Amino acid sequence: MSNIKVYFVPVIDVSWEAFGPLNPEKKYSHSPPVLEECEKQCIKAMRLVHDLYGGKSAIAVHTGTYCRSGFHSDIFLQIWNEWEKNGGEIILHTHEEIAAQGTRNSDEEHMTRIVSEQLACFKKAGLSPVGYRGGLYGYSPFLTLLLEKLEIFIDLSAAPMVCRTDRAANWIESPFSAYYLNKTNTAKPVRTEQSRVLEIPLGASGLGCDNTELLYIDYSKASLESVVRIWDILLERARRKGTQYIHTLFHTFSMDNSQYVERYQRFVDYCYKTGGQAVNASQLKQIFDKVLEEK
């Protein structure tokens, strides 16, 4: 009998520290990133996930209003190619904010074009994205059928209990463990309308909708104690309901913050000691599907 209580996908979001077009604490900052710094941070992150997980991870590559193609330049495409070779996977990651105003996450025509173009760019470079992740947890229901059409069968946008309808992020009814999205309501699984897209939610305590109640490991208001507390809740949930399937979140820019890196390393060490197992998104889907078949 397996002693794995929680399978988790280590998601690493590509971003830059000053980025915050909808964040008043950052004065709605939306200046483009310094790509040379981001390049170094991404390489550091790739080494970190190799050391921690043998490479198993999901790199969520940013494309957005204020950095549409910077992370698709040749040097970054080489890094993503190396990431795949080292055992990780690529995730499409949109950020369609308009500074101090809102997002275009609900604009079906716009989002269809952006997601399709991003996927085509990766494929042209010989890369094989396996999933999607909306910026700021944004995910409109029309995306499910689009992802099916594009043969992307994994989503990592969900943040259980978060509800920001202005950002198309409504996860108030989302389960805390992986489930198949239905075709009309992203947060509420209904088997009769089940899609082929597996939702792998961000680990959550269920005690609130703030980022401090999510496994957002490098959140500025989080701490080692707070993320361990959430993990312990996941373990208890696994004891009551069975193995849990989730993802965790970290950002490339945090590689320049030694305190955040140490927090991440100590958290991962705790996960492994208490029944956690890091897997790729596609591996988690295979494990999850096998369990479903055996029920």
Secondary structure, 3 states (H helix, E strand, C coil): CCCCCEEEEEEEECCCCCCCCCCHHHCCCCCCCCHHHHHHHHHHHHHHHHHHHCCCCEEEEEEECCECCHHHCHHHHHHHHHHHHCCCEEEEEEECEECCCEECCCCHHHHHHHHHHHHHHHHHCCCCCCEEEEHHHCCCCHHHHHHHHCCCCEECCCCCCCEEHHHCEECCCCCCCCEEEECCCCCCCCHHHEEEEEECCECECCCCCCHHHECECCCCCCCHHHHHHHHHHHHHHHHHHCCEEEEEEEEHHHHHCHHHHHHHHHHHHHHHHCCEEECCHHHHHHHHHHHHHHC
